[in-house]
Amino acid sequence: MFFHRWINRLRNAHPDHHAIARGMVWVALFVLLGSLARAAKEMAIAYRYGVSAEVDAYLFVFNLLSWPVGVWFSVLTVVLVPLAARIRQDASAELPHFRSELLGLTLLLGLALAFLGWLGLPLLLHSSWTGLPQTTLAFAIDMVPMLVLLAPLGVIISLFSAWMLAAGRHANTLLESVPALAILVALLAFPGGGAEPLIWGTLAGFAFHLVSLAVPLTRQGEIEAPRFTRQSPQWTPFWQGFGIMLAGQALMSFIGIVDQFFAAHLGTGAIATLSYANRILALILGMGAMAVSRATLPVFSRALAQGGKQVHRVATHWVRLLFALGVVAMVVSWWLAPWGVKLLFERGAFTAQDTVIVAEVLRYGLTQLPFYFAGLVFVSYLSSRGLYIWLFWSGVIGLCFKSLGNALFIPVYGIGGIALATAFMYATNFVFFWWVFQRMIRSV
């Protein structure tokens, strides 16, 4: 009887709940497959390099180059998905023109980032305040000329991924595993010493990822020749959301760069230790985070474009559900942390002592799960309504509380304090989002 009541309740739920649930299932499946590929890649890196200067240097340069690309992708996803829904609803004939001009802007941005990286990264690395040991610094400087190519590849990949998501297709989530597979193949195919297999595998992975996105978009007729003009009327609403979101996402994503500099001052291997813990954490976060954001944002955007008034009730339901699921995931993952680190990494150059340290850092990071999962629903809700100013302020609050957390926790907990400060940041952001959400409900 109880089972039948639940079945009927699910069947009678609002269609938006069904759409979100379907999207989460598909995204979660694709994320799972991608996570397996990324886990295999991390296992290969740990076996080959362990917690070494090569890994520290690679991650330092890679993360610096990935920062503007990550900001670009985050802003595109949040701004472009709701905008595309409105364009399809009100002026679908204008979409190809806008796409071609946005591609032209992306190509110019990629070239500019490549030039700035080639020119500026060596100057940054030679400065004394990076905190890198001399051996790590030498590796990093040698990697810059090759890895700088990731910037133009990354911004184009971000645009194509955002277009696929805006169209309601989640295959881009599965295709995100292509770089990891390429790195894995390179490490297995070229067993010699040095960081070259890691570098060239990364470049090949980004190139294959770009091709894997371009082919289905071309078949669907959703890639036009680039135009280097700004004549589409859709640029006005795009820039209105883009500017404020750019500032907010730059602040939030800069937190990873800040953590990297804090870790660099903790000695050789600290960046790698933090990265290994974050890689496992990313496998857990990815299952929920991508599923939540990529399933809820298109649904919320379509519902609001069609005048839906039930969106806040749907959002409230998913916030509560995902917070509870985050608590369960945190408890289970905390218990499994040492076993998971050992299973993934403890072989070759990665020792049992490394397992103990990485597992401890991972456990501190797991405390962010409930706040992170639930907060993503708020982000989708605010983005779908075009309320980017609140997301900007969440970035300001996040950076402030993350810096405060680092200052408070690192002297006490070492590398683990960096992970604990991240949880502290997401908890304060969750409280902020909940206050904003309740304020909006009362005004409806």
N, C-alpha and C positions, 0 to 999 in steps of 0.2 A: 504493500500500500504506500509506504513511504517512498519507495523507488518510483512508483507510477506518478506520485505527486511531483517529484523532481523532474521527471520527463515532461510532464505537462507544463510545468513552470518554464522549462527551457524552451519548449516549443512556442509558448505564448510570449516570450521575451521580445522586446523591441528589436526590429531588424538591424538596428545599429549594433546591438550586442552580438548578433549573429555574425555581422560583417567583421567586427573586431576579432571575434573568436576564430573565424576562418583565417583571417590574416595572420593572427598569432600562430596558428598551427603551421601554416606554410612557412612563415619566417623562421619559427623555431626549428623546423625540420632542416631548412637550408643552413641556419646558423650551426646546428649540430654537425652537419656534414663539413661545413667550413671549419668548425672548431677542431674536428678530428685532423684535418689537414694542418692547421696551425699548431696543434699539439705535436704532431709528428715532426714538424719543422723545428720546434723548440727542443724536442728530444735530440734531434741531430746536432743542433747548435751546442747544447749542453755537453753532448758526448765529445764533440770535436774540440770545443774551446773552453768549457767549464766556466768558472768565474775568473776571467782573464782580462788583460789590458786590451786585447783585440776586440772583445765584446763591448767593453766600456767605450772604446773609441767609436766603434760602429754605431752603437746606440746613441751616443752623444750627437754625432753628425746627423744620423737618420732622424732623430727626434727634432732637431733644429729645423731641418728641411721639411719635415712633416707638419710642423706647427702651422704655417700659413695655408698649407693644403687642407689641413683638418678644419681650420677656421672657415675657409671657402666652402668646403662641403657641408659643414654644419649650417652655415647661413643659407646656402642654396636650398638645402632640404627644408628648412623651416619657412623660408620666404616663398620658394618656387612652387611647392606642392599646393598650398592654399590659392596662390595666384593662378596656377594652371587650372585649378578646379573652377575658379570664377571666369577665366577666359573661355573655357569649354562651355560653360553655362550661358555666357552673355555674348561672346564675340569669337567663336571658334575659328573663323576665317583669318583672324589676326595671329593665330598661334605659330604657323610656319615662319612668318616674317620675324617675329620676336625670337624664335629659336635660332634662326640664322645669325641675328645680330648678337645674341648672347654667346654663341659659339665664337664669333669674331672677338668679342671682349675677352673671352677665356683664353684664346690663343695669345693675345697681347699680354695678358696677365702671366701666363706661363713663361713667356720669353723674358719678361721683366724679373720674375722671381729667379730664373736660372742665372741671369746676369748678376743680380744682387748677391746670390749665394756664392757664385764663383769669385766675385770681388770681395765680399764682406766676410765670409766665413773664415778664411785664413787670418784676416786681421783680428777677428774675435778670438780665434783659438790661440793666437800669439799673445793675447793680453793675459796678464798675470791673474786676474780675478776669476778666470774660469775654474781654477782649482785642480786642473788635471795634472797627474804626475807626468814626468817627462816622457816615459815610454808610451803612455796612452796618448799624449799630445802628438808624438811623432806619427803614430798610426793614424790618428784623426786627420792630420794635415794631408797625408798621402791619399786618404779616401775622398777628400772633397771634390777633386776634378771629375770623378766618375759619378759619385752619388748626387751631384748637383743636378743631373739630368732627371732625377725623380720629381723635381718641382713642376716642369711643364707637363710631364706625363700625368702627375697626380691631379692637377687642376682640371685637365680634360676628362680624366676618369671620373672625377667628382661630378662634373656637369652631366655626363652620360648616365651616371647612377641616379642622379636626382631626377632626370627626365623619365627614367624607367619607373621610379617610385611614384612620380606625379601621375603616371598613366595607370597606377594601381597594380603594376607587375612587380613581383618580389624576386625575380630571378637574379637581380643584381646582388642580392644578399648571398646567394650561392656562389656567384662569380668572384666575390671578394676573397675566396680561398685560393684563387689562381696564383697570386704572388707567393703564398706560402708553399704551394706545391712546386713552383719553379725553384725556390730556394732549397727545398728538400732534395729535389733531383740534382741540383748543382753540387750540394754537399756530398751526396752519395756517388756522383759520377766522377768527381775530382777530389780524391782523398788526400792530395798533397797538402803540405803545410801552408800557412799564411791565410790572410783574410780574403784573397781574391775570389774563391768560390762563393763566399757569402755576398760579396759586392756585386759580382756579375749575375748571380742568381736573383738578387733583388731587382736589378735593372731589367733582366729578362722577364721576371714576374710582372712588373708594372707594364711592360710592353704587351705581353700576352693578355693581361687584364683589359687593357685598352681595346685590343682587337676583339676580345670576347664580348665586350659591350657594344662596340660599333656595329658588329655584324647583325644582331637581332634588331637594333634600332634602324639600320639601313633597310632591312627587309620590311619593317613596318612603315617605312617612309617618314621617319621621325628625325632624320638628320638632313639638314639643308646645307648648301654651300655657305661658308661663313661670309658675313657682311660686316664691314668695319664702320658702320654708321649707327646712329641712335635715333631713327625715325619712327619706330613703333610707339604708339600711344601707351603701351604697357610698361614702358620704362618708368613712367611717373609713379605708379603704385609699387613697382619693383624697388626703386630707390628709396621710397618712403619706409619700407620695411628693412631694406638692406643695410642702410647706414647704422641704425640703432642696433640691429642684430650683429653687425660686424664688430661693433665696440664690445657688446656683451660677450660674444663668443671668443673674441680675442682675449678678453680678461680671463674667462673660464679655462680656455685651452692653454693660456700662458702658465697656468698652475703646474702643468707637467714639466715645463721648462724650468720653473723655479725649483721644483723638487729635484730635478737633475743636477742643478748647481749645488743644492744642499748636500746631495749624496756624493758629489765629486769631492767635497771637502772632508768626507768621512773615510777616505782612503781608497786604495786600489781594490776593485771588486765590488764596491758599494753600489755603483750604478747597475752593474750586472745583477747583483742580489735583488735590488728593488725591481728590476725588470723581470726577473724570473717569477717573483711573487705576483707582479702585476699581470704577467702573461696568464697565469692560472686564474687569477681573479677576472681577467678579461674573458676567459672561456665561460665563466659563470655569469658574468654581467651580460655578455653577448647574447646568451640564450634568452634572457629576459629583456634586456635593453632594446635590442633591435626589434624583437617581437612586439614590444609595447609601442615604441615610437613609430615604427613603420606600419603597424596595424591601426593605431588610433588616429594618427594625423590625417591620412586620406579620408577616413570615415567622418571625423569631425568636420573636415573641410567641405566635403560633399553635403553633409547635413546642413551646415550653416549656409552654404551657397543656395540651398533649396528652401531656406527659411525655417529650418528645424529649431524647435524651442525646447526639446527634451535633452539637448546635449549636456547640460550641466548635471542632470540626473544620471546620465550614462557615465559621465566622468567621475562623479562621486562614487558610484558602484565600483569602478575599476581601480580607483585610488585605494579604497579600503581592501579590496581583494588582493591587490599587488603588494600592499604593505604586509599583509598577513603571509603571503607567499614568500616575501623577502625574509621575514623572520624565520620561517621554516628552513629556507635555503641557507641562511646564516648559521643556524644551529647544526644542521647536517654537515655543511662544508667545514665548520670549525672542527668537528670530530674527525672528519676524513682528511684534514689538511696534511698531516705528516705522511700519511700513506700516499696521497696524491702526488706530493712533491717527489717522494722516493720512486714511485712508479714512473713518473714522467722523465725525471732528470738524473737520478743517481746511477750513473754508469760512466765509464771513461774518465774524463778529467773532472767530473762533478762528484765530489766526495760525500760521505755520510755527514760530515760536519757542515758542509754546504746545505744539505737537506734540513738540518736542525735550524739553521739561521733563516733560510727562505721560508720554512713552514711557520716560524714565529712571526715574520713580517706579514705573511699571508693572513694569519689569523687576525692581526690588527686590522687589515684592510677589509675583512669580511663584515665588520660591523657597519659598513656603509650600505649593505644590500637593501634593507627595507626602505630607507630614505631615498635611495637612488631609483629603485623601481617605481615607487609611488610618485616621486617627483617628475618622472618622465611623462606621466599622464597629464600633470599640470602644464608641462611645457607644450605638449600637443594641443591642449585645450586653449591656452593663451595664444599660441601660434595660429591656430585656425581662426581665431577672432581678430588677428592682426594686432594684438596688444603686445607689441615687441618691447615697449618701454619697461614692462615688468620683468621681461627676460634680461634686459640690460642691467637693471638694478640687482637681479639675482647674481649676475656676473660680478658686479662690484662687491656685493655682500660675500660671495664665495671667495674671491681673491683676498679680501680683508680677513675673513675668518680662517682661511687656509694659512695665510702668513702668521696669524696669531697662533694657530695650532702648531705650526712648525716650531715657532719660538718657544712654546710651552712644552711640547712633547719630545722633541729631538734630544734636548739635554738629558732627559730622563730615560727614554726608550731607544735612543739611537736611531737606526734605520727604521725600526718599527714605528717610531714616532711620526715619520713622514706618512705612513699608511694610516695611522690613527688620526692624524690631522685631516686627512681626506674625508674620513667618516664624520668628523666634527663639522667640516664644511657642508657636506650634504645634509646633515641633520638641521643645521641652521637654515639652509635653503628650503628644506621641506616645511619648516615652520613658517617661513616667509611666504611660500606659495600657498599654504593652507589659509593664511590670513587674507591674502589677495583673493583667493577663490571664494571664501565666505563673504567678503566684502562685495564681490560681484553678484553673488546669489541674492543678497539682501536688496541689491539695486534693481534686480530684474522685476 
